[in-house]
């Protein structure tokens, strides 16, 4: 059944290849995204009700099901948004129908690689899939063929490939640590095999420590953790808006998922959770501090959202680094809240870009009078992304803070709270400047009839999650916490 989930986006890629007309391209693309979400939901339901699905090289537990649902849901939202967004680009003459075909083709190839990350039991195949996400999305980053977008694509490709090479070395060291005990080369990188307590107890602790450092730096480059984050602002700002949403909302989570798999191995081994947790906490605080500094000085709104993504990946890393059930649950919940909110905000940024024709914060004034619906939704999204109540981001950030205090990490809690306050003030200041004022010479009206509906759905979802956590989500989070802390999946 997992094979069918992989087959859908891959089949869409091949089906789209010969297409030349928008009226054929869009239905195939949207249908594929819809089927992908339906199948991901069905498999997640099976995992929730019946437990782990193990199909040899393919594997799904509660954590992978969670990540896959994020990928599939944001993928569908981005695809629906792209119908209007790329349609506008087509009408304006920015792209042609062949270029539109290429966009959707690589869009589904990108989705395929992210799904493969989530369902791979073999850590070597997971590494290939994470590298595949880079190759599939590099074209999308440089999609417009402008000097700035091509430069961003090459920067993304080179920096992330260097990082992935380090992750490969870490994976090889893990293999060296396990194969001497297992004796079976085919099982030496099987995550489900490695998590056997008898295997964990016999892994070489020195090799594991070095392996995790390499993996954290390597996959951390894809996550956007500082100081390996330098590709991220350029890629997010230059990519088409639906791709920016995918990069921020789900690609970063997929790379974090890769780190978590190694973190779980170290935590269950003789190394214990302390070593990898401390490193996650360190990189999380560093990322939060770096993002706060750049958000304060932001000149472009898409780059500001990119730095906000670095901030939120730092928050998630801090939650996992602090450890303890409350902080880990907060980090997992924050992965969902950030994905929903950042998708909403990038969609809003796309509306603004097409109406105003500039990425500069200083070039956008009077949004409330030019596009009232977009303005309301962007204002709500801005409040959500800085962690205001009643949004889900507030709850998940408070859970991480409470987990830090509960665990006695008062220094981390103080730094965390102080940096969040800086981001709160800076981001709302920049957003406020865009919302008010006069906008002479700018045409009034929304740029797409259905775009505000998609954005409103996301805003309502993150607001509901701040007021009420469904029982099914709460139990799923508890199971993932148990998995991450050594319990049963």
N, C-alpha and C positions, 0 to 999 in steps of 0.2 A: 504493500500500500504506500509506503514511503517513496518507492520508486515512481509512483504515479504523480506524487506531489512534485518531484524533481522534473518529471517529464513535461508538465504543463508549461512552465515558462520557457523550457528548452524548445518544445514544439512550436511555441509562439514565435520564437526567434527564427526558426526555419520557415514557418508559414508566411512571415512578414517579408522575407527576403525578396521574393519575386513581385511583391505588390508595388504599385506605382501611384495609386489614387487614394486620396484621403478617405473617401467613402468606404473603401475596403480596409484600409489600415486601422482606422480607429475602432470599428466594431471588433476586429480580431484582437486587438490589444486590450481593450477594456474587458472583453469576455474572458481572456486568459487571466487577467488580474482577479476578476470575480471568482473564477473557478479555483485559482490558487488560494484565495482566502477561504472559500468554502471547504476545500480539502484540508487546509491547515487547521481550521476550526474542528473538523471531524476527527483528525488525528489527535488534536489536543484533548478533545472529549474522551477519546479512547484511553489516552494516557491518564487523564483525570479519574476515569471510572475503573479501568482495568490495570493501570500501572505501566511500567516501562515497556516500550516496544523495541525488541532486539531482533534485527534482521541481518546479522553478520556485520558487514561494513557500515550498515545504516542503523541508527540508534536514536531513540527519542525518550527522554525522561521529562519531568515537569519543567526543568530549566530550559531545555531545548524547545519544548512546545511553546513556552512563553515567548522566547525570542522569535520563533517562527511566526507566531500570531502577530507580533509587532511588525515584522517584515511584510507579511501579507496584507495587513490592514493599512499600513502607511503606503504600501505599494499601490493598493487600489485607490486610496485617496489621492495620491500623486498622479495616478493615471487619469482619474476623472477630472482633476484640476487641469491636467495638460491638454485635455480636449479643447478647452476654451483658450488656455494660454498659448499653446502652439498654433491653434487656429488663428489667433490674433497675429502671431509672428508670420504666418503664411499670408494673411491678407495684407500685411504691411510690406511684404516683399523681403523680409529679413531672411527667410528660408524658402526653399522650394519643396515640392512634394517628395522628391527623392531624399532630401535632408530630413523631412518629417518621418519617412520610412526608417531611415537610419536611427533616428532618435528612439522610436519605439522598439526597434530591433535590439539595440544595445541596452535599452531600459529593461527588457525581459532577460537578456543575458546577465545583467547586473543582479536582477532578482534571483535568477537561477544560482549564481555563485553564493549569494547570501543564504539561500535556503540550504545549499550544500554544506556551508559552515555549520549550520544548526543541526544537521542530521548525521554528520560524520562521526562514527565511533572511533575510527583510526585517526590519531592526531597528525599523522603525516598527510592524510587526505584533507583534514581540516586546514593544514598549512597551505596546501595547494589551492583550496577554495578561497582562503583569505587573500592569497596572491592573485587569484582569479578576480576577486572584487576590484582590485587595483586596475588590472588590465581592462576589465569590462567598463569601468566607470571613467577611465582616463579620457576615452573618446568623448564622453558626455561632458566632462569638465571643459575640454577644448572645443566644444560643439560649434561655437559661432565663428571659429577660425580667425578671430581678432588676435592681434599681437599679445594683448593681455591674457586672453583665455588660453592661447597656445602655450604661453610661458607658464601659466598656472598649471596646465596639464602636465607639462614636462617636469615642473617642480614637484608636483604630486607623485608622478611616476617614479622619479629618481629617489626622492626622500623615502617614500614608502617602500620601495624595493630594497633600499639599504636596510631599513628596519626589518622587513620580512626576512632578509638574509640572516640577520642576527637571530630572529625567531627560529629559523631553520637550524642554526647551530645549537640553539637551546633544545630543539626537538631531537637532534642527533645525540646530544648528551643524555637526554632522558632515555633514549633507545639504548645507549651504552650502559646506562644504569640498570635497565630492566632485563636486557637480553641475556646477561650473564646468569641471572637467576632462572628466568623462564625457559631459556634454551630454545624456544620456538620464535624465530624471527618474525613470523606472521602475527604473533600476539604481542610483541614487545612494545607496540605503540597503540594497542587497543585500550581505549579509556576504560571500558567496562572490566577488562582483565586487570588493568593496573590498579583499579579501585578495590580489588580483592585484598582484605586485610593481610593475608599471608604474603602477597606480593609487595604490598606497601612496606611491610616490616623488613623486607630484604633489599630495598632500593638503596643505592649508594648515596649517603646524605650530602657529601661534598659535591658530587656531580649534580645532585638535585638543586642545590643552592645556586651553582653557577648557571644551570639550565634556566632556573626561574628568572634570574637577573637578565639573561639574554632574551627570554621570552617577554618579560615585562617591558624592556626597552623596545624590542622589536614590534610586538603587537601594540604596545603603548604608543608607538608612532602612528599607527592606524587609528587608535582611540583619540589621538590629539592631546595626549598628556604632555605637559611642559617638562623639559625644554624641547621635545621632539615634535612640537605642534606647528612648525613654521609653514608647512604646506597648506594647512587647513583654512586660514582666512582667505587665501587667494583662490583655492578651489571652490569654496562655498560661495564666494562673491561672484565668480566668473561663470559658474555653471548655470544652465537654465534653471529657473526657480523650482520646478518639480524635482529636478536632480539634487538641488541644494537641500530640499526637504529630506530626500532619501539618504543623502550623505550624513546629515546631522542626526536625523531621528532614528535610523536603523543601522547604517554601516558602522557607526561608532559603537553601538551596542553589540554588534556581531564581533568586533575586535575585542571588546571587553569580555564577551563570552569566552573567547579563546584564552584570555588571561585567567579567567575564573576556573577553567578546566585544570590548568596547571596549578593554580592556587589550592584547589581541592586535593590534588595529589600530594602536594607538600604538606598540607594540613593533616592528612591521614597517615603520613609517613613518620619516620623517627625524627624528621626535622621539626615537625609540629607547625601550628599555624602562626607562631610569632614572627618568624623570619619574613614570610611573604606578606603578612598583614602590615608589618612595619613599613615595608617598601611601598605598598599600596597607599598607606596613609601619607608617607612622605611625598610621593608624586602627586597625590590628590591635593594636598595643601599647596604645593608648588604651582600646580595648574590653576587652582582657584585664585592664588595671588597674581599670577601672570595675567589671567583673564581680566581680573578686576582692574589692573593698571591699564590695559589696552581698551577696555570698555569706557573708562573715564575719558580717554583721548581719542575716541572713535570719530572719524570724519564721514564714513560711509555706513549706511544702515545694514547692508548685507554683511559687511565685515564685522559690524557690531554683533549681529546675530551669530556669526561664526565664533567670535570670542566668547559669546554666551554659551555656545556648545562646549567649548573647552572648560568653561566654568562648571557646567553641569556634569561633564564627565569627571571632573575633579571631585565634585560632591559625591558622585556614585563611588569613586575610588576610595574616598574618605569613609563612606559607610561600610564598605567591605573591609577596609583596613582597620577600622575600629573593632569590627567583629561583634560578637554577641547577637542574640536573636533580634533585638529591637533595631539596631543599626543596620543589620543585613536586610531585614524586611524593609526598612526605609530606603535602602539603596535599590533593592529590586522594584519597589513601588515607584521610585523616582525614575527608573528607566522608562516606565510606562508614561508617567506624567510629563516628562521631558519630551518624549516622542510625540505625544499629542500636541503639546503647546508649541514646540518648535516647528512642527509641520504647519500649524495655523499661522505662525508669525512669518514663515518664509512665503506662504501663500499671500499673505498681506503685503509682503515686500515685493512680490511679483506684480501685484495689482498697482502698487505705487510706481514701480519702475516703468510699467507700460503706459501709465497715465502721465507721469511727470518727465520721463525720459532721462532721469539722472539717478545715480546711486548715492549722491552726496546728501548728507543730512541737512546741510545748509540750503540745499536746493529744493527742499520739500517744506512747504508752509501751507496752512489752511486745509489740511487733509479732511478735517471735520466738515467743511463746507463743500469740498470738491467731491469726495466719495464718502458720504455719511455712513453707509453700512460698513464699508471697509474700515473706516475710522473707529467705529464702536468696537468692532471685532479686534482690531489691532490694539486698542486701548485695553480691552479685556485680556488679550494675550500678553501684553506687556506686564499687567498686574500679576498674571499667573506666573510668568517666567521669573519674576523676582521673588516669588513665594508669598504673595499676599493671600490672606483668607478671602473667600471660602474655597479656594482652588486646591486641587489635589497636591500640587507642588508644595504648598504650605505644610500639609500633613506629612509628606515624605521628608521634607527638610527638618521638620520638628522631630520626627522619629529618629533621624540620624543624630541630631543634637542631643536628644534625650538618651540615646544609646551611648554617646560619648561621656555624658555626665554620669550615667549609671555605671559605666566601666572605669570611671576615675580618670579619664583622659581630659582633664580640665584645660590644659594648655591647648590641645587640639580643638576643644569646644570653643575656647575664647577666640582663637585664630579664625576658626570657621565662621563664628557669628560676626566678628568684625569685618571680615572680607565680604560676607553676604550683605552687610549694611552698605558697604562701598558700592557694590554692584546695584543694589536697590536704588540708591540715590542717583547714580550715574545713568543707568538705563532709562529710568522714568523721566529724568531730565531731558535726555535726547528724544525720547518718544513724545514728550509733551511739546517740545519745540516743533515737531513735525505736524502735530495735530491742530495747533492754533495758528493764528495769523492770517494774512491775506495771500491769495494765490492769483495774481493778475496774469491773464493770458493762458490759463490752464482750463481746458474744457471740463465742464462739470459732468458727473455721471459715472456709474460703475463701468468697469471694463469688461465685465462678463456677467450675464444674468444669474448663472448658477454658482458662481464662485463664492459669493457670500453664504450660500446655503451649506456648502462643504465646510467653510470656515466656522460657521455657527455650530455645526454638528460637533466639530472638534472642541470648541469652547464650552459647549454644554457638557460634553463628556468629561472634561477635566474639572469643571465646576461640580458635577454630580459626584465625582470621585473624592472631592474635598468634603462633601456633606455626608456621603454614604458609601461604604465599601461593600459591594455585593458579597454574599457568603461564599460563592464559588471562587471569587478572586482572593478573598481572605484565606480560604483553605489552600488554594494553589500557592500563595505566597508562603504560608506556613510549611508546606511540603518542600518548597525550594530552600527555605531556611534550614530545615532538617537535613536536606541533601548537602548543603554547603557547610553545615557544622558537623557532618559525619553521621547523620541519621539515615533512616530509610527514605527512599524516594517515593 
